[in-house]
Amino acid sequence: MGSEAYTPGHTSNASDFMAKRSLQSHGQFFLPYLAPGVSVLDCGCGPGTITLGIARAVQPNQVVGVDFGASQIERATARATSVGIGNVSFRVADCYALPFPENSFDRIFSHALFEHLSDPVRAMKGLYRTLKPGGIIGVCSPDWGGFMLSPASAQLSRAIEAYTDLQSKNGGDVHVGRKLGIHLAAAGFQGVEMSARYECYASLTMIGEYLALQLEQSDPASAQTLRTWSSAQGGMFAQTWISAVARRSA
């Protein structure tokens, strides 16, 4: 990454939170484009749980996962070894300066990365360069303009606003989801197709703690609001995820 700060950080809480994601749960929109015989780059792979699902889908071809967090690469590599998946490798890399030659991959996947970038089009241009002509890219990000929270309160709204303000100050864009197609087109991709879905978190305690930890230093009152809200019965946290698929021209 560039001058941005990664808002979730790489704490055990954040890594465990990300590690619950799988290709089936968070990358299903890209499944139709994965098959044995294609090479794949997962840009912003985090702890690698989605990447491993991709590797299974395209065996025996190679999958590479990259992330700027060394601790995430270590965790992803260890997990791949523990489950015996050999057609995947992980390496530390900056999404703005990918260490791959032009036309390296048949497919590129990126999940929950672009909301943290101050210059997403620049990053997408690097992905365009790395993708083979005729190759397909799939990206997905949340959009904080579509949340549905219950039970609602003024205090909870202020706490969510505090988190979105923090991510914005860190260089991200909490509304990038709706802009993914626009950014892909600006980077040179064609045939953009957009889709959206809601994710309802089964554990309010986990999402509440995940958000609260980011606010403990800057806004402890909002952190406590999130913890109190997440311990109530009958609540809901529904998050909008927006996906975009596009092609590099042949």
C-alpha positions in Angstrom: 0.0 0.0 0.0 1.0 3.6 -0.4 0.6 6.3 2.3 -2.7 4.8 3.5 -3.1 3.2 6.9 -4.8 -0.2 7.0 -7.7 0.6 9.4 -8.4 -3.0 10.7 -4.7 -3.6 11.4 -3.2 -7.0 11.8 -4.2 -7.9 15.3 -5.3 -11.4 16.2 -8.9 -10.2 16.3 -8.7 -8.8 12.8 -6.9 -11.8 11.3 -9.3 -14.2 12.9 -12.2 -12.2 11.6 -10.8 -12.3 8.1 -9.9 -15.9 8.3 -13.6 -16.9 8.6 -14.1 -15.9 5.0 -14.0 -18.5 2.3 -14.3 -18.6 -1.5 -17.8 -20.0 -1.1 -18.9 -17.4 1.4 -17.2 -14.3 0.0 -15.9 -15.1 -3.5 -18.9 -17.0 -4.9 -19.4 -14.3 -7.6 -16.1 -15.3 -9.1 -16.6 -19.1 -9.1 -17.9 -19.2 -12.7 -14.5 -17.9 -13.9 -12.4 -20.4 -12.1 -11.5 -23.8 -13.5 -8.6 -26.2 -13.7 -6.0 -24.8 -16.1 -6.1 -21.1 -15.2 -3.5 -19.2 -13.2 -4.7 -16.7 -10.6 -3.4 -13.8 -8.6 -5.2 -12.9 -5.3 -4.3 -9.3 -4.5 -4.8 -8.4 -0.8 -5.1 -12.1 0.2 -4.9 -11.5 4.0 -4.7 -14.8 5.9 -5.3 -16.7 2.7 -8.5 -18.6 3.4 -10.2 -17.4 0.2 -6.9 -18.0 -1.7 -6.8 -21.6 -0.7 -10.4 -22.1 -2.1 -9.2 -20.6 -5.4 -6.2 -23.0 -5.4 -8.5 -25.9 -5.0 -10.8 -24.7 -7.8 -8.0 -24.4 -10.4 -5.7 -27.3 -9.5 -3.1 -28.1 -10.7 -2.4 -24.5 -11.9 -0.6 -22.1 -9.7 -2.2 -19.4 -7.5 -0.3 -16.6 -6.0 -1.5 -14.6 -3.0 0.0 -11.2 -2.1 -0.5 -8.9 0.8 1.5 -6.0 2.3 1.3 -7.5 5.8 4.1 -10.0 6.5 2.2 -11.5 9.4 -0.7 -12.3 7.0 1.6 -14.0 4.5 3.2 -16.1 7.3 -0.3 -17.1 8.5 -1.5 -17.9 4.9 1.7 -20.0 4.2 1.3 -22.0 7.4 -2.3 -22.7 6.6 -1.6 -23.9 3.1 1.1 -26.2 4.5 -1.2 -27.6 7.2 -4.0 -28.5 4.8 -1.6 -29.8 2.1 -2.4 -27.5 -0.8 0.7 -27.3 -2.9 -0.3 -25.2 -5.9 -0.4 -21.9 -4.0 2.3 -19.6 -2.8 2.2 -16.4 -0.8 4.5 -13.3 -0.8 4.7 -9.8 0.6 3.9 -7.2 -2.1 2.6 -3.7 -2.6 -0.6 -3.5 -4.6 0.7 -0.4 -6.3 4.0 -2.1 -7.4 3.2 -5.7 -8.1 6.4 -7.7 -8.7 5.2 -9.7 -11.7 5.8 -9.3 -15.4 3.2 -8.1 -17.8 0.6 -10.7 -18.8 1.3 -13.1 -15.9 -2.1 -14.3 -14.9 -5.3 -15.6 -16.5 -7.4 -14.4 -13.6 -7.1 -11.8 -10.9 -9.2 -11.7 -7.7 -9.2 -9.0 -5.0 -11.5 -9.0 -2.0 -11.9 -6.2 0.6 -8.9 -4.2 -0.6 -10.0 -1.2 -2.5 -11.9 0.4 0.3 -8.6 1.0 2.0 -6.8 2.6 -1.0 -6.5 6.3 -1.7 -5.8 5.7 -5.4 -7.8 2.6 -6.5 -7.5 3.3 -10.2 -3.7 3.3 -10.0 -3.8 -0.1 -8.3 -6.2 -1.4 -10.9 -3.9 -0.2 -13.7 -1.2 -2.4 -12.2 -3.6 -5.3 -12.1 -4.5 -4.7 -15.8 -0.8 -4.8 -16.7 -0.4 -8.1 -14.8 -3.5 -9.8 -16.3 -3.2 -11.6 -19.6 -5.1 -10.2 -22.7 -8.6 -11.7 -22.5 -8.2 -12.4 -18.8 -10.8 -11.7 -16.2 -10.7 -9.7 -13.0 -13.1 -10.0 -10.1 -13.1 -7.4 -7.2 -15.4 -7.0 -4.2 -15.7 -4.3 -1.5 -18.2 -3.3 1.1 -20.1 -0.1 0.7 -20.9 1.6 4.0 -23.9 3.4 2.5 -25.9 0.3 2.6 -25.7 -0.9 6.2 -28.8 -2.1 8.1 -28.3 -2.1 11.8 -30.7 -3.1 14.6 -31.5 -2.1 17.3 -30.9 1.4 15.9 -30.0 4.4 18.1 -28.4 7.8 17.8 -25.4 6.5 19.8 -24.9 3.6 17.4 -25.1 5.8 14.4 -22.4 8.1 15.9 -20.2 5.0 16.5 -20.5 3.8 12.9 -19.8 7.3 11.7 -16.7 7.4 13.9 -15.4 4.3 12.3 -16.1 5.5 8.7 -14.4 8.8 9.6 -11.4 6.9 10.8 -11.2 4.8 7.6 -11.5 8.0 5.5 -8.7 9.7 7.5 -6.6 6.7 6.9 -6.9 7.2 3.2 -9.7 4.8 2.3 -13.1 5.2 0.7 -16.0 3.7 2.6 -18.2 4.1 -0.5 -15.9 2.5 -3.0 -18.2 -0.5 -3.6 -20.5 1.4 -5.8 -17.5 2.9 -7.7 -15.8 -0.4 -8.5 -17.1 -0.5 -12.0 -16.2 3.1 -12.7 -12.7 2.5 -11.4 -12.2 -0.6 -13.5 -13.3 1.2 -16.7 -11.0 4.0 -15.9 -8.1 1.5 -15.6 -8.9 0.1 -19.1 -11.0 -2.9 -18.3 -14.0 -3.7 -20.5 -17.4 -5.5 -20.1 -17.9 -4.6 -16.5 -20.7 -6.4 -14.7 -21.8 -5.4 -11.2 -23.6 -7.2 -8.5 -24.5 -6.7 -4.8 -25.5 -8.8 -1.8 -26.0 -8.5 1.9 -24.0 -10.3 4.6 -25.7 -10.7 7.9 -23.2 -11.5 10.6 -24.2 -14.4 12.7 -22.1 -13.1 15.7 -22.8 -9.5 16.6 -20.2 -9.9 19.4 -17.5 -10.6 16.8 -18.3 -7.7 14.5 -18.9 -5.4 17.4 -15.5 -6.2 18.9 -13.8 -6.0 15.6 -15.1 -2.4 15.1 -14.6 -1.4 18.7 -10.9 -2.3 18.8 -10.2 0.2 16.0 -11.9 3.0 18.0 -10.5 2.4 21.5 -7.8 5.0 21.1 -9.6 7.7 19.1 -13.1 7.4 20.4 -13.5 5.1 23.5 -17.1 6.1 24.0 -18.0 4.8 20.5 -16.1 1.7 21.2 -18.1 1.1 24.3 -21.3 1.8 22.4 -20.5 -0.9 19.8 -19.7 -3.5 22.6 -22.9 -2.7 24.4 -25.0 -2.9 21.2 -23.4 -6.2 20.2 -24.3 -7.9 23.5 -28.0 -7.2 23.1 -30.4 -9.9 21.9 -32.2 -9.8 18.6 -30.0 -7.3 16.8 -28.7 -7.4 13.2 -25.7 -6.2 11.3 -26.3 -6.4 7.6 -23.4 -5.3 5.4 -23.6 -4.5 1.7 -20.9 -6.1 -0.5 -20.6 -5.0 -4.1 -18.7 -7.1 -6.7 -17.5 -6.3 -10.2 -16.2 -8.6 -12.9 -14.4 -7.2 -16.1 -12.0 -8.3 -18.8 -8.8 -7.1 -20.3 -9.2 -6.7 -24.0 -7.8 -9.6 -26.1 
